């Protein structure tokens, strides 16, 4: 049976390449959220022609949603001939800005030397295209299949997913009994299954000061100098402590097996809106620092936060006039789907059949939309699996290999066969 299924995927290579290139040509740049609606409508129109019921859901009121930049998601569903489980393929349609350094047009969808180039090629329009081809091939070979197949194109994953999967999960689109198994075709290499991700805590720390004339700084209180003391304490105490923490989670790359914290941004004192010209001579009365703390399954969120606030509270006691505020921006707990979960075993069988070897089981260093599917939808039978090399994401001359997409689509098709028809399940 799988020979027919694999042939059906192989017969669609040209269609897969064309679909990927077409998706890249929608410049769905986030922020601000460009071309979301036409891209979603393109996906919906294609799937409607294949018999899917299609919905477009705008996430009104979510961050960034405006009439100019509406957060439009597409969800398509095909019900089989009899009741059964539902397998949902979820891909985000938004991409990051192209940036500099490209040798070709990032939104031209250029096909060259066995690759499709463009912003979002691997992250993750190649994955979306592969899941569509896998589903269409499966439906052709097994028209009487039980259960249901869903495919979604969602927005804002690159900025947290609140206008996309989080919004849909709150509406019940990622909950039982509607959905049983979820595959997210993120680019984590075609022979690897991603079981989950590390935790994340984003926060903004603000140190306070008092404005005064820059020629008489002794009359004020410099918030930037206070932030300097925070940074020194982080360097001397926090960063070394984090580097000593190592997880049992199979996180890739190796450096992410440790706890990490990144300083995302720092802003203090005079704004830059004086350019061109010169700034006013002021002592800065505020300095803001944004931190991106990634933590491990073995760590408790309360402890993660206290490692930072304990330093700040000590500085408040020991440093003259030191004062601060801290604001939570986002918090997500670590996730790791069990290796014996149905969706893991089904995709693993596909990888073994296509590549003749056991898959690697990995954890992503950063979060993706699985966090909302678990946290809000309470669906834990969820993995990331798709074509593309993660290291190429967000870089100039991003590409996805055509053979990688074809092989990943074959793995996904076999996974569907296992999950919906129980074919060859182990």
ChimeraX attribute file (.defattr): number of C-alpha atoms within 10 A of each C-alpha:
attribute: neighborCount
match mode: 1-to-1
recipient: residues
	/A:1	11
	/A:2	17
	/A:3	8
	/A:4	14
	/A:5	21
	/A:6	22
	/A:7	13
	/A:8	21
	/A:9	25
	/A:10	17
	/A:11	13
	/A:12	16
	/A:13	18
	/A:14	10
	/A:15	13
	/A:16	25
	/A:17	23
	/A:18	16
	/A:19	21
	/A:20	29
	/A:21	23
	/A:22	18
	/A:23	26
	/A:24	28
	/A:25	19
	/A:26	24
	/A:27	25
	/A:28	26
	/A:29	20
	/A:30	21
	/A:31	15
	/A:32	17
	/A:33	23
	/A:34	19
	/A:35	21
	/A:36	25
	/A:37	20
	/A:38	14
	/A:39	24
	/A:40	24
	/A:41	18
	/A:42	15
	/A:43	23
	/A:44	24
	/A:45	14
	/A:46	14
	/A:47	20
	/A:48	16
	/A:49	9
	/A:50	12
	/A:51	12
	/A:52	19
	/A:53	15
	/A:54	21
	/A:55	16
	/A:56	17
	/A:57	17
	/A:58	19
	/A:59	22
	/A:60	15
	/A:61	12
	/A:62	16
	/A:63	14
	/A:64	20
	/A:65	17
	/A:66	14
	/A:67	8
	/A:68	11
	/A:69	16
	/A:70	22
	/A:71	27
	/A:72	25
	/A:73	28
	/A:74	24
	/A:75	24
	/A:76	22
	/A:77	20
	/A:78	20
	/A:79	18
	/A:80	19
	/A:81	12
	/A:82	11
	/A:83	12
	/A:84	16
	/A:85	21
	/A:86	25
	/A:87	25
	/A:88	26
	/A:89	26
	/A:90	24
	/A:91	28
	/A:92	27
	/A:93	32
	/A:94	32
	/A:95	28
	/A:96	22
	/A:97	17
	/A:98	20
	/A:99	11
	/A:100	9
	/A:101	9
	/A:102	14
	/A:103	8
	/A:104	13
	/A:105	14
	/A:106	23
	/A:107	20
	/A:108	18
	/A:109	26
	/A:110	19
	/A:111	18
	/A:112	11
	/A:113	7
	/A:114	13
	/A:115	19
	/A:116	25
	/A:117	26
	/A:118	31
	/A:119	35
	/A:120	35
	/A:121	33
	/A:122	33
	/A:123	32
	/A:124	29
	/A:125	31
	/A:126	34
	/A:127	31
	/A:128	33
	/A:129	26
	/A:130	32
	/A:131	31
	/A:132	23
	/A:133	26
	/A:134	27
	/A:135	23
	/A:136	19
	/A:137	24
	/A:138	25
	/A:139	21
	/A:140	12
	/A:141	16
	/A:142	16
	/A:143	11
	/A:144	12
	/A:145	20
	/A:146	18
	/A:147	18
	/A:148	22
	/A:149	24
	/A:150	22
	/A:151	26
	/A:152	28
	/A:153	26
	/A:154	28
	/A:155	33
	/A:156	30
	/A:157	22
	/A:158	19
	/A:159	17
	/A:160	18
	/A:161	23
	/A:162	22
	/A:163	26
	/A:164	29
	/A:165	32
	/A:166	28
	/A:167	24
	/A:168	24
	/A:169	20
	/A:170	15
	/A:171	12
	/A:172	15
	/A:173	18
	/A:174	25
	/A:175	20
	/A:176	14
	/A:177	10
	/A:178	15
	/A:179	20
	/A:180	21
	/A:181	25
	/A:182	23
	/A:183	25
	/A:184	24
	/A:185	32
	/A:186	28
	/A:187	26
	/A:188	23
	/A:189	20
	/A:190	26
	/A:191	24
	/A:192	21
	/A:193	23
	/A:194	29
	/A:195	25
	/A:196	29
	/A:197	30
	/A:198	27
	/A:199	23
	/A:200	23
	/A:201	19
	/A:202	18
	/A:203	19
	/A:204	17
	/A:205	21
	/A:206	23
	/A:207	24
	/A:208	22
	/A:209	23
	/A:210	16
	/A:211	18
	/A:212	18
	/A:213	14
	/A:214	15
	/A:215	10
	/A:216	11
	/A:217	16
	/A:218	11
	/A:219	13
	/A:220	17
	/A:221	21
	/A:222	27
	/A:223	26
	/A:224	23
	/A:225	16
	/A:226	24
	/A:227	23
	/A:228	13
	/A:229	15
	/A:230	19
	/A:231	15
	/A:232	11
	/A:233	16
	/A:234	18
	/A:235	12
	/A:236	11
	/A:237	13
	/A:238	17
	/A:239	15
	/A:240	12
	/A:241	14
	/A:242	18
	/A:243	15
	/A:244	9
	/A:245	15
	/A:246	17
	/A:247	16
	/A:248	10
	/A:249	23
	/A:250	20
	/A:251	23
	/A:252	17
	/A:253	11
	/A:254	10
	/A:255	12
	/A:256	22
	/A:257	22
	/A:258	19
	/A:259	23
	/A:260	21
	/A:261	18
	/A:262	12
	/A:263	11
	/A:264	13
	/A:265	11
	/A:266	15
	/A:267	13
	/A:268	19
	/A:269	19
	/A:270	16
	/A:271	10
	/A:272	10
	/A:273	9
	/A:274	10
	/A:275	8
	/A:276	7
	/A:277	8
	/A:278	9
	/A:279	13
	/A:280	11
	/A:281	14
	/A:282	18
	/A:283	25
	/A:284	23
	/A:285	19
	/A:286	22
	/A:287	23
	/A:288	21
	/A:289	19
	/A:290	20
	/A:291	19
	/A:292	19
	/A:293	22
	/A:294	26
	/A:295	30
	/A:296	27
	/A:297	17
	/A:298	12
	/A:299	15
	/A:300	13
	/A:301	18
	/A:302	8
	/A:303	11
	/A:304	18
	/A:305	14
	/A:306	12
	/A:307	15
	/A:308	17
	/A:309	16
	/A:310	12
	/A:311	15
	/A:312	23
	/A:313	15
	/A:314	11
	/A:315	19
	/A:316	15
	/A:317	11
	/A:318	10
	/A:319	12
	/A:320	10
	/A:321	16
	/A:322	22
	/A:323	17
	/A:324	21
	/A:325	12
	/A:326	16
	/A:327	11
	/A:328	13
	/A:329	12
	/A:330	11
	/A:331	15
	/A:332	18
	/A:333	19
	/A:334	23
	/A:335	22
	/A:336	20
	/A:337	18
	/A:338	16
	/A:339	14
	/A:340	10
	/A:341	15
	/A:342	19
	/A:343	25
	/A:344	24
	/A:345	19
	/A:346	26
	/A:347	28
	/A:348	26
	/A:349	24
	/A:350	27
	/A:351	26
	/A:352	14
	/A:353	15
	/A:354	17
	/A:355	14
	/A:356	10
	/A:357	12
	/A:358	14
	/A:359	18
	/A:360	14
	/A:361	18
	/A:362	20
	/A:363	27
	/A:364	23
	/A:365	25
	/A:366	16
	/A:367	21
	/A:368	22
	/A:369	24
	/A:370	28
	/A:371	26
	/A:372	23
	/A:373	23
	/A:374	18
	/A:375	15
	/A:376	19
	/A:377	22
	/A:378	14
	/A:379	20
	/A:380	22
	/A:381	22
	/A:382	28
	/A:383	25
	/A:384	27
	/A:385	26
	/A:386	34
	/A:387	33
	/A:388	29
	/A:389	19
	/A:390	15
	/A:391	12
	/A:392	18
	/A:393	21
	/A:394	18
	/A:395	18
	/A:396	18
	/A:397	20
	/A:398	23
	/A:399	27
	/A:400	28
	/A:401	21
	/A:402	24
	/A:403	14
	/A:404	22
	/A:405	28
	/A:406	26
	/A:407	23
	/A:408	29
	/A:409	32
	/A:410	30
	/A:411	31
	/A:412	30
	/A:413	30
	/A:414	28
	/A:415	29
	/A:416	28
	/A:417	25
	/A:418	21
	/A:419	25
	/A:420	21
	/A:421	17
	/A:422	12
	/A:423	15
	/A:424	13
	/A:425	13
	/A:426	10
